[in-house]
Amino acid sequence: MNDLTQGSVFKHLIQMASFLAVSMAVQTLYLLADLYWVGRLGKEAIAAVGVAGNLNMIVLGLTQMLGVGTTTLIAQAAGRKDQPRAELVFNQSLVMSLLVGLGLGVVGFLLRIPYSNSLSADATTSTLAQSYLLWFIPSLVLQFPLVALGAALRATGIIKPAVGIQVLSVALNMLLAPLLVFGLIGLPRLGVSGAALATFISVCVADVLMILYFKKKYDYLHFRSTSWRPQFKTWWAMLRIGLPAGAEFALLFLFILIVYAVIRGFGPAAQAGFGIGARVMQALFLPVVALSFAVSPVVGQNFGGRQADRVRQSIYAALGLAAAIMFLLAVFVHYFPDFLLRVFSNDPRVIAFGSEYLRIAALNFVAAGLVFSSSSVFQGLGHTIPPLLSSMMRLFLFALPAVILSRQAGFELRYLWYLSVASQVIQACVNLLLLRRELKRKLVFPDIAPFSSAAVSP
């Protein structure tokens, strides 16, 4: 375990964020490489992968729900030096993640066809999306135990092993994708489903390697079969923190569904342009996302250890870094969107739609960075309701005007993108105001001796 209650909080944030950024960079490189190969199959294939890939938002929401609760409770227990409690939470989180993942897999297969039909711009795109989901859904199921294990490591300040496993997994994925998509070296030509199969194989390998690491190398948390019987009090302790955080991603999924529904009438080129633009933004956001992942355990351990000054230092450092990083990215994306898009498509209409989207979306990058970082602070403090409320407000401010505008004569997609920017800026301001209020309430500790293990009852 890495004790984050000692030493420079800025150094802890930078070190953890750097390793997390490497992991996310490799993962994003895979996503972009996957998009590159699929892009060789035409705009319908790109649009199909974009439609199917939207299910990632559901998985992100559910894994966020599980991972945030796990990270927060283990980090706070580690800050209190309560190892037995941390180990119990770890084992209960693993059991719950497996059950939720299997449930998602069943529902995903039942709804695969109607989901594809409802969001695709044409029959070809729908058929390709259904084919992609055949292997993509099982790969999503396997993400759940992987996230639970990674969250436990992150809560205790351990990053390097998870990054190494992620790099190996993604390297395998990048190797297999073109072979299975195009049927090279004697393998069958599977098209878009080949990309999904490559993802499934690589996630399987990552799960196995992570389990082996816990059994052979990691000494702080252990698999305990005696702790696998569901303990609903512990589940509720995790869900009380994780559910609002997961609901934020569910709202983001609804946000994207609304976008796809609105732009559906503009054809597959518009869907492909938005899909590529969204993937590019995902890649560019990885430094601030990595930073936000580092903030939660640093704040959590120091909050658990009742070190208010270190909590504040962590917050100020995280918000400042996030704003600076996103400002630089916003300038680059606003002026050079075509450069980023031509890597993935040479269709003029796809590039035109995608460039307009990126140029306008860049205006909300700083606000997005502040939202990511402040939401992670709330996670570390164990109170995730406020950022959920701000996310609900953003969806309301975007969804109703978006639907109304889309039904007006002369509607253009840029109206949608400007509306998104405005709602994100308002969300960032609300998040910061709520965080200020939360710190005044939470960072007042009684003048008594530090917690003992026996005194804790989450």
Secondary structure, DSSP 8 states (H G I E B T S, - for coil): ---TTSS-HHHHHHHHHHHHHHHHHHHHHHHHHHHHHHHTT-HHHHHHHHHHHTHHHHHHHHHHHHHHHHHHHHHHHHHTT-HHHHHHHHHHHHHHHHHHHHHHHHHHHHHHHHHHHHH-SSHHHHHHHHHHHHHHHHHHHHHHHHHHHHHHHHHTT--HHHHHHHHHHHHHHHHHHHHHHHTGGG----THHHHHHHHHHHHHHHHHHHHHHHHHT--SS---GGG-S--HHHHHHHHHHHHHHHHHHHHHHHHHHHHHHHHGGG-HHHHHHHHHHHHHHHHHTHHHHHHHHHHHHHHHHHHHTT-HHHHHHHHHHHHHHHHHHHHHHHHHHHH-HHHHHTTT---HHHHHHHHHHHHHHGGGHHHHHHHHHHHHHHHHHT--HHHHHHHHHHHHHHHHHHHHHHTSTT--HHHHHHHHHHHHHHHHHHHHHHHHHHHHHHS---SS----GGG---
